[in-house]
Amino acid sequence: MKIMNIIATAVLAPGIASSASAATFNDGLLTSALVTTSRDYSSLIASTFSDTYMFSIGANQAASFSINGDSLPTVTYNFNPSHTQEVVTTTQLNIGNMSATIYAVAPVTHALTQVATFASVTNRLSEVYALTTGNYEIVVDGTTTGTTQAIKYNLADNTVIATGAVRSSGGQYTFALNDGKVFTPPVPEPEAYALMLSGLAMVGFIARRRKSHN
């Protein structure tokens, strides 16, 4: 599902090490559907990011979230005009040092209360945390740790002519917010009411008999 509203996005600085990026998303009140957001930081080279996801959970709902870094290899082939050589460039997008912090948001003052923090040095945050009714923000932090390398081949005998240095590259991740399906407390069936009333009547009858014997 597409994000309902993007509040603000900082300017990316591709190719500059140690730069940072931040964005805030507002998913609003959760409905009975999965909300996913894919963040493409493929052009954010060896840099940090911090994204905030805002949402609300209604009465009789629950929610959980998961974050997965996408390790996606891409290969580009470039041939020289005479087709005697080719340069194969391999890029492995990756995310590292991921963490997620959950905040409960007070409705009036917008004060934040930290609920929990999860961290992982890999590109996958597998922890799932159950949430209940209220307003929340989840802050996702991480670093793009992808790599790129170019290798030049001789097409005549498929030998390596030159191997380029391994360079830093970007990454991607997917944020998934799962609602807990709206549920309604069960309403007793008419038969249940009848059974309950008959039980009360029996209790009253026994009480009267005991009183009359006394």
Steps between C-alpha positions, in 0.01 A plus 500: 500500500627846421582729787216745565711806554868589489552784743861598432801361322856623547722559200709197413871545444605211274864420474603688812619280782355552847205699364161433652142479380172520686133471407172496692193302392147516638298182454206637700254262666573140413236317303464129432790492255876467500694826462842468341755763403809434290784745551745523211838625620693353210656839428579576864860384518637371833270730693255496787124550489223553755136457395192557716171315454193648671173310544205443732336182621127506571298327769496121491804495270854381532801549274853377439780605268802353325797649315701321232804630320500394135830351389462538124782429254494682167737435208578744217687400181685756287663393172765698317422594134713220358331244729835366608460599862222541752477659841273326748390718790338323792315697768377337819251725680496448874396651834689458828482610864122515491302603805139587575369702793129506586347809660151540646369847415287696745196633308518865613858590584655272239738385770688182414544209738743232392340157493775273369815494289621224271841488333681278253838519330364305206265620226196341660307596811299190580352606833125559497347709776126497571334839547157595635261797481670841474719727288852389412819594323761247391844641418708280270875567485765332292803530273532425131774238470475390137803441276583545131784343301591512130695224321631530143502180291663403170221348292742302282602265779278626788799594713507782750686807380450719806313484829369823643502589866197423715310824552222589740144503376147549633218283631127441526260381768131425542294609800184293559225599742247227571165575656351248737164481322220691670317270740175531693450349845264201459131560565321213682254306287130493602549142617774619735269762648227237549741264672624779726146603597398143570806460722410816693144376537624169638723678751208716611276194535755319718549811714124531557471133599781532751335811646163330530654200678671727746 
